[in-house]
Amino acid sequence: MLTHIGVMLGFIATDMRFEFVAAVYVGDTINCTWAVTKKDEERRRVSGPATATNEHGEQVLRGWVSGFPSLICLQKDGSE
């Protein structure tokens, strides 16, 4: 699911690290988030933590993703 988010944003991941912290079952609703917390405009790279939670708000995955974003993620006005 997180890789699908990256594709929709035009993001090319160079490093993805995941730790699966709880089981996921058929029928579960999973919400994935990824926050850009580091931005290196000179190298044109961004990175940040990724999480996935189930419908009960329990974390089932945590990780870190970094890579090359589309130009949309590197806007000069500070928005991401």
N, CA and C of each residue as an Amber inpcrd file, in Angstrom:
protein
   240
   0.8210000  -1.1890000   0.0000000   0.0000000   0.0000000   0.0000000
   0.8680000   1.2560000   0.0000000   1.9420000   1.2420000   0.7630000
   2.8150000   2.4090000   0.7810000   3.4940000   2.6220000  -0.5590000
   3.8460000   1.5650000  -1.2470000   4.4510000   1.7370000  -2.5630000
   3.4430000   2.3110000  -3.5530000   2.1810000   1.9870000  -3.3960000
   1.1350000   2.5510000  -4.2530000   1.0230000   4.0600000  -4.0330000
   1.1170000   4.4980000  -2.7820000   1.0930000   5.9310000  -2.4850000
   2.2490000   6.6190000  -3.2120000   3.4340000   6.0160000  -3.1670000
   4.5950000   6.5760000  -3.8390000   4.4020000   6.7030000  -5.3330000
   3.8300000   5.6940000  -5.9430000   3.5730000   5.7370000  -7.3860000
   2.6010000   6.8710000  -7.7240000   1.5670000   7.0400000  -6.9220000
   0.5870000   8.0970000  -7.1760000   1.2180000   9.4840000  -7.0650000
   2.2560000   9.6330000  -6.2350000   2.9260000  10.9270000  -6.0580000
   4.1020000  11.1200000  -7.0060000   4.4280000  10.1100000  -7.8010000
   5.5840000  10.1860000  -8.6760000   6.8850000  10.0430000  -7.9090000
   6.8690000   9.2920000  -6.8330000   8.0130000   9.1310000  -5.9370000
   8.8010000   7.8790000  -6.3070000  10.1350000   8.0060000  -6.3800000
  10.9950000   6.8580000  -6.6330000  11.7610000   6.5660000  -5.3490000
  11.4040000   5.4900000  -4.6780000  12.0440000   5.1280000  -3.4090000
  13.4230000   4.5420000  -3.6570000  14.3770000   4.9540000  -2.8310000
  15.7190000   4.3820000  -2.8780000  16.0090000   3.5450000  -1.6410000
  15.2090000   3.7430000  -0.5930000  15.3880000   2.9760000   0.6370000
  14.0390000   2.8590000   1.3330000  13.6310000   1.6350000   1.6180000
  12.3840000   1.3840000   2.3320000  12.6730000   0.3440000   3.4060000
  12.4290000   0.7220000   4.6510000  12.6690000  -0.1960000   5.7720000
  11.3680000  -0.3320000   6.5490000  10.9080000  -1.5560000   6.7190000
   9.6410000  -1.7960000   7.4000000   9.8070000  -2.8080000   8.5200000
   9.0840000  -2.5760000   9.5880000   8.9980000  -3.5260000  10.6890000
   7.5130000  -3.8330000  10.8750000   7.1560000  -5.0800000  10.7150000
   5.7700000  -5.5070000  10.8750000   5.5590000  -5.8300000  12.3480000
   4.7350000  -5.0250000  13.0310000   4.6270000  -5.1220000  14.4880000
   3.3590000  -5.8210000  14.9660000   2.4160000  -6.0920000  14.0740000
   1.1940000  -6.8140000  14.4460000   0.6180000  -7.4920000  13.2070000
  -0.1750000  -8.5010000  13.4390000  -0.7850000  -9.2560000  12.3420000
  -1.8940000  -8.4440000  11.6640000  -2.0710000  -8.7020000  10.3700000
  -3.1640000  -8.1240000   9.5770000  -3.9600000  -9.2930000   9.0200000
  -5.2800000  -9.1920000   9.0900000  -6.1490000 -10.2870000   8.6790000
  -7.0410000  -9.8750000   7.5180000  -7.5000000 -10.8450000   6.7630000
  -8.4370000 -10.5970000   5.6770000  -9.6400000  -9.8600000   6.2550000
 -10.0320000  -8.7870000   5.5950000 -11.1680000  -7.9920000   6.0560000
 -10.7700000  -6.7890000   6.8990000  -9.5150000  -6.7250000   7.3560000
  -9.0550000  -5.5590000   8.1040000  -9.0060000  -4.3370000   7.1910000
  -9.2540000  -3.1870000   7.7590000  -9.0840000  -1.9140000   7.0580000
  -7.7760000  -1.3180000   7.5420000  -6.8700000  -1.0590000   6.6070000
  -5.5460000  -0.5580000   6.9470000  -5.3790000   0.8570000   6.4050000
  -4.9020000   1.7610000   7.2620000  -4.6080000   3.1440000   6.8720000
  -3.1050000   3.3390000   6.9020000  -2.5540000   3.8180000   5.7810000
  -1.1170000   4.0530000   5.6720000  -0.8430000   5.5480000   5.6260000
   0.2250000   5.9560000   6.2990000   0.6580000   7.3480000   6.2340000
   2.1590000   7.4000000   6.0620000   2.5990000   8.4580000   5.4020000
   4.0180000   8.7220000   5.2450000   4.1880000  10.2210000   5.3630000
   5.0880000  10.6520000   6.2230000   5.3340000  12.0760000   6.4420000
   6.7430000  12.4280000   5.9990000   6.8700000  13.4770000   5.2130000
   8.1900000  13.9620000   4.8250000   8.7180000  14.8010000   5.9820000
   9.7720000  14.3250000   6.6300000  10.3460000  15.0460000   7.7660000
  11.7490000  15.5660000   7.4720000  12.3570000  15.0780000   6.3960000
  13.6720000  15.5610000   5.9830000  13.6380000  15.8560000   4.4930000
  14.1930000  17.0070000   4.1290000  14.2120000  17.3860000   2.7140000
  15.5820000  17.9550000   2.3830000  16.2250000  17.3880000   1.3730000
  17.5240000  17.8440000   0.9010000  17.3350000  18.3060000  -0.5430000
  17.1110000  19.6030000  -0.7100000  16.8350000  20.1200000  -2.0570000
  18.0430000  20.0120000  -2.9690000  19.2410000  20.1360000  -2.4230000
  20.4460000  20.0530000  -3.2370000  20.5880000  18.6790000  -3.8880000
  20.3320000  17.6260000  -3.1160000  20.4120000  16.2560000  -3.6350000
  19.0750000  15.7810000  -4.1900000  18.0210000  16.6160000  -4.0130000
  16.6540000  16.3070000  -4.4520000  16.1620000  14.9850000  -3.8580000
  16.2590000  14.8970000  -2.5120000  15.8200000  13.6930000  -1.7930000
  14.9520000  14.0940000  -0.6150000  13.9950000  13.2600000  -0.3160000
  13.1680000  13.4340000   0.8750000  13.0950000  12.1030000   1.6160000
  12.7920000  12.1860000   2.9180000  12.6380000  10.9600000   3.6960000
  11.7600000  11.2270000   4.9020000  11.2680000  10.1400000   5.4810000
  10.4490000  10.2780000   6.6700000   9.8350000   8.9620000   7.0990000
   9.1510000   8.9970000   8.2490000   8.5680000   7.7870000   8.8080000
   7.2750000   7.3720000   8.0930000   7.0510000   6.0750000   8.0730000
   5.8220000   5.5070000   7.5100000   5.1580000   4.6570000   8.5890000
   3.8430000   4.6870000   8.6260000   3.1090000   3.8560000   9.5750000
   1.8650000   3.2950000   8.9120000   1.3920000   2.1920000   9.4500000
   0.1110000   1.6180000   9.0300000  -0.6230000   1.2040000  10.2980000
  -1.9070000   1.5210000  10.3380000  -2.7370000   1.1580000  11.4810000
  -3.9760000   0.4250000  10.9870000  -4.5230000  -0.4130000  11.8550000
  -5.7560000  -1.1220000  11.4970000  -6.9760000  -0.2970000  11.9150000
  -8.1480000  -0.8370000  11.6870000  -9.3850000  -0.1040000  11.9680000
  -9.5960000   0.1920000  13.4490000  -8.8150000  -0.4320000  14.3080000
  -8.9010000  -0.1880000  15.7530000  -7.8650000   0.8340000  16.2150000
  -7.1080000   1.3940000  15.2500000  -6.0780000   2.3680000  15.5800000
  -4.7820000   1.7490000  16.0700000  -4.6630000   0.4340000  15.9640000
  -3.4550000  -0.2650000  16.3980000  -2.4040000  -0.2330000  15.2870000
  -1.1930000   0.1050000  15.6350000  -0.1230000   0.1370000  14.6490000
   0.2400000  -1.2860000  14.2400000   0.2790000  -1.5420000  12.9290000
   0.6340000  -2.8650000  12.4160000   1.9530000  -2.8390000  11.6530000
   2.4210000  -1.6410000  11.2820000   3.6760000  -1.5000000  10.5490000
   4.2820000  -0.1520000  10.8890000   5.6110000  -0.1310000  11.0080000
   6.3170000   1.1490000  11.1030000   7.5510000   1.0300000  10.2210000
   7.9630000   2.1630000   9.6990000   9.1010000   2.1090000   8.8020000
   9.6640000   3.4740000   8.4890000  10.5860000   3.4780000   7.5260000
  11.2620000   4.6900000   7.0770000  11.4130000   4.5860000   5.5610000
  11.0770000   5.6600000   4.8620000  11.1410000   5.6700000   3.4000000
  11.9200000   6.9000000   2.9600000  12.8150000   6.7190000   1.9930000
  13.5210000   7.8520000   1.4120000  13.6650000   7.6340000  -0.0830000
  13.8350000   8.7500000  -0.7950000  13.9860000   8.6430000  -2.2320000
  13.8440000   9.9710000  -2.9370000  13.5890000   9.8860000  -4.2310000
  13.4870000  11.0500000  -5.1020000  12.0160000  11.3670000  -5.3700000
  11.5550000  12.5440000  -4.9530000  10.1560000  12.9100000  -5.1670000
   9.9460000  13.5580000  -6.5250000   8.6880000  13.6670000  -6.8910000
   8.3530000  14.4890000  -8.0500000   8.5950000  15.9400000  -7.6480000
   8.5940000  16.8430000  -8.5890000   8.8230000  18.2380000  -8.2760000
   7.7490000  18.8250000  -7.3610000   6.5800000  18.2180000  -7.3140000
   5.4960000  18.6940000  -6.4480000   5.9300000  18.6880000  -4.9890000
   6.6900000  17.6840000  -4.5750000   7.1220000  17.5570000  -3.1720000
   8.2270000  18.5270000  -2.8070000   8.8460000  19.1850000  -3.7610000
   9.9700000  20.0620000  -3.4770000   9.6500000  21.5360000  -3.7300000
   8.4200000  21.9240000  -3.5570000   8.0250000  23.3080000  -3.8020000
   8.7960000  24.2410000  -2.8860000   9.1920000  25.3790000  -3.4130000
  10.0070000  26.3520000  -2.6720000   9.2330000  27.0400000  -1.5520000
   7.9120000  27.0810000  -1.6100000   7.1360000  27.8210000  -0.6200000
   6.9870000  27.0910000   0.7070000   7.6130000  25.9150000   0.8410000
   7.5630000  25.1810000   2.0920000   6.4400000  24.1700000   2.1680000
   5.5100000  24.1920000   1.2190000   4.4270000  23.2110000   1.2450000
   4.9410000  21.8920000   0.7000000   4.3800000  20.8080000   1.2200000
   4.8110000  19.4760000   0.7660000   3.6130000  18.6050000   0.5300000
